[in-house]
Amino acid sequence: MNARWGILALILTVQTFANVGPLGLPAIAPFIREDLGLSLTQAGSFLSAYYVGPILLSLPAGWLADRWGILKTMVTGAALIALGLFAAGWAGSFPVLIALLVFAGTGYGLLNPSSTKAIITWFPLAQRATAVGLKQTGLPFGGAIGAAVLPVIALAVGWRNALIASACGVAVLGAATLFLYRDPADLPRATSGSPAPSIASVLGNRDLWLVASATLIFAAVQTVWMSFLVLYLKDVVGLPVLTAAWYLAAAQVTGMAGRVAFGLLSDRAFGGRRRIVLFLAGIGSGLCSLAMAGIGPGSSPWLLAALALTFGFVGIGWNGVQHTLMAELAGPRAAGTAVGLGLAISSLGVTLGPPAFGWLVERVGAYRLPWMSLAAAMGLALILLGFVREGRRRYDR
């Protein structure tokens, strides 16, 4: 049992450092925008570019984790993230920066599904959503660190050095994983006897597609908030960049709490049911987006804090439960492939959401309608979830 939680601590640390640079980008977007002369849509597209990699690689990465092995896939992913972020710190133009962020994102496309596969492998059913939720707190935790620290580094030594520093952290943790991670002793017995399911068998599961399509919208809404919150608070509400960045950091912190809380709710309060937690998160995200449509100059700091904290909890907290549901719908032997499918589809939402939101803001000349459109999109996601047959989960282990 101690080994199980030690592995979780290692993976959580790796996941955290892997997200400091990429999720810290929105907090330093104003500096990059000024330096490279970018439009609002371009400045809001950094996370979209980063998640092109997961779109392309998450499904094959899950397949690799099922066949090639967890350790090799995780370490390779960390190395690619570090290389991409380090090179991005030297980018001299917007196209080069975007290309390097796409490259770094391929590393996350390898790291995330393989690390989820590791947790599914190590933890029993009764603890699974909680453990995956804890692992997935690395994303908002890394984002909170990035939002709080990268602007300070950028003010002191420039945004380029801020990205390079984040790359060094990923490289160190990737090396540590190489020496510290191991599979559970019973993994060969759990996977022996028959070959792992093919990608085609996973792609033929209608419930996996419904969950993935719904959480595409969840991911789009989440990333729009992360990409535009600082820009919105600076340009519309009139806050300084550092103050606006602290609201983003606060949202990431409550996102961490949400991932743990939703996992505990799913495992304990709801008896292993996952879909109801996603419903709660979706309803909360939609209501926060509607409330954001009424924010403007002179809005109370307490109201801004309440919205940022609440959205962080519900709008970021759903992720671990989604991973767990995808893995359980496919069964443990295909868990990596199923999680990879979910990441590939949800990453499409991450990539398309912010540019579409930025385009709509520029088209209508205001944020009110775009914020309301996020709430409407979340309604569609909830309808898709309603058709998921959660009872058809496969508990092969």
Secondary structure, DSSP 8 states (H G I E B T S, - for coil): -HHHHHHHHHHHHHHHHHHHHHHHHHHHHHHHHHHHT--HHHHT-HHHHHTHHHHHHHHHHHHHHHHT-HHHHHHHHHHHHHHHHHHHTT--SHHHHHHHHHHHHHHHHHHHHHHHHHHHHHS-GGGHHHHHHHHHTHHHHHHHHHHHHHHHHHHHH-HHHHHHHHHHHHHHHHHHHHHH----TTHHHHH-SS----HHHHHT-HHHHHHHHHHHHHHHHHHHHHHHHHHHIIIII---HHHHHHHHHHHHHHHHHHHHHHHHIIIIITTT--HHHHHHHHHHHHHHHHHHTT--TT--HHHHHHHHHHHIIIIITTHHHHHHHHHHHH-GGGHHHHHHHHHHHHHHHHHHHHHHHHHHHHHHTSSHHHHHHHHHHHHHHHHHHHT--GGG-----
